[in-house]
Amino acid sequence: MSHFEARKIHGADRVRVALTGECDLRSRDEMTATLLEAVRASEMVIVDLAGVRFLDSSGLHALVTAHHAALERAGSLYVVNTTGTVATVLEITGVLELLRDPTQAVDGAAAGPDQPA
């Protein structure tokens, strides 16, 4: 059975969502709901993927869905701390480029505001 956890950390001007475990079909609904709640709560959402071991098309779909919801609200959603196979999946699919914070320097696959919210 896959393990998944999503924690929201509210800051002054953003919500940071720390994901851990496996972002797959089993966790898709919880992941999507958490990200959409964060998008409704703040104009800026930072999704920390440091604890994610596995990401499939369901996880990609949740990220892109939340990204589009943020854009509809004139907000933004970025990913940070992408590493290993998760970074590879994001990069190959073009989702990393879509969700990379354009104001931050790129260091390998990781990009974005890494300071805690």
C-alpha positions in Angstrom: 0.0 0.0 0.0 1.3 3.5 -0.9 2.0 6.1 1.7 1.1 9.7 1.2 0.9 12.8 3.4 0.3 16.4 2.6 1.0 19.2 5.2 0.0 22.8 4.7 2.1 25.5 6.3 0.5 28.9 6.2 2.8 31.9 6.0 2.2 35.7 5.8 2.1 35.8 2.0 2.0 32.1 0.9 1.0 28.6 1.7 3.7 25.9 1.6 2.4 22.4 0.9 4.9 19.7 1.9 4.2 16.4 0.2 5.7 13.1 1.3 5.5 9.5 0.1 4.0 8.4 -3.2 1.9 10.8 -5.4 0.0 8.2 -7.5 -3.6 7.1 -8.3 -4.3 6.2 -4.6 -3.3 9.6 -3.4 -4.6 11.7 -6.3 -7.9 12.8 -4.7 -6.2 13.8 -1.4 -3.3 15.6 -3.2 -5.6 17.5 -5.6 -8.0 18.5 -2.7 -5.0 19.7 -0.6 -3.5 21.7 -3.4 -6.8 23.3 -4.4 -7.5 24.3 -0.8 -4.0 25.9 -0.7 -4.8 27.8 -3.9 -8.0 29.1 -2.5 -6.2 30.2 0.7 -3.3 32.1 -0.9 -2.2 33.8 -4.1 1.2 32.0 -3.9 1.5 28.3 -3.2 4.8 26.5 -2.9 4.8 22.8 -3.3 7.7 21.1 -1.5 8.5 17.8 -3.2 11.6 16.9 -1.1 9.8 14.0 0.6 8.2 12.6 -2.5 9.6 9.2 -3.5 7.3 8.5 -6.5 5.3 10.6 -8.8 3.2 9.3 -11.7 0.7 10.8 -14.1 -1.9 11.2 -11.4 0.5 13.3 -9.3 1.4 15.3 -12.4 -2.3 15.9 -13.1 -2.9 17.1 -9.6 0.0 19.6 -9.9 -1.2 20.9 -13.2 -4.8 21.1 -12.1 -3.8 23.2 -9.1 -1.5 25.4 -11.3 -4.5 26.2 -13.6 -6.7 26.9 -10.6 -4.1 29.3 -9.3 -3.8 31.1 -12.6 -7.6 31.5 -12.7 -7.3 33.3 -9.4 -4.4 35.4 -10.7 -2.1 33.4 -8.4 0.8 31.1 -8.8 1.9 27.6 -7.8 5.5 26.5 -7.9 7.4 23.4 -7.0 10.6 23.3 -5.0 13.1 20.6 -3.9 12.7 18.3 -6.8 15.3 15.5 -6.8 15.9 12.1 -8.3 13.3 10.3 -10.3 10.6 12.9 -9.3 12.7 15.7 -10.9 13.3 13.5 -14.0 9.5 12.9 -14.4 8.8 16.6 -14.0 11.5 17.5 -16.4 10.7 15.0 -19.2 7.0 15.9 -19.1 7.7 19.7 -19.2 5.9 20.2 -15.9 9.1 21.3 -14.1 9.5 24.2 -16.5 5.8 25.0 -16.1 5.9 25.1 -12.3 9.4 26.6 -11.9 9.4 30.0 -10.2 10.8 32.3 -12.9 12.2 34.8 -10.3 14.5 32.2 -8.8 17.9 31.0 -10.0 18.0 27.4 -11.3 20.4 25.0 -9.7 20.1 21.6 -11.4 16.5 20.4 -11.1 15.7 22.3 -8.0 14.3 25.8 -8.3 12.1 28.1 -6.3 11.8 29.9 -3.0 13.2 27.4 -0.5 12.6 29.5 2.6 9.9 28.1 4.9 6.6 30.0 4.7 
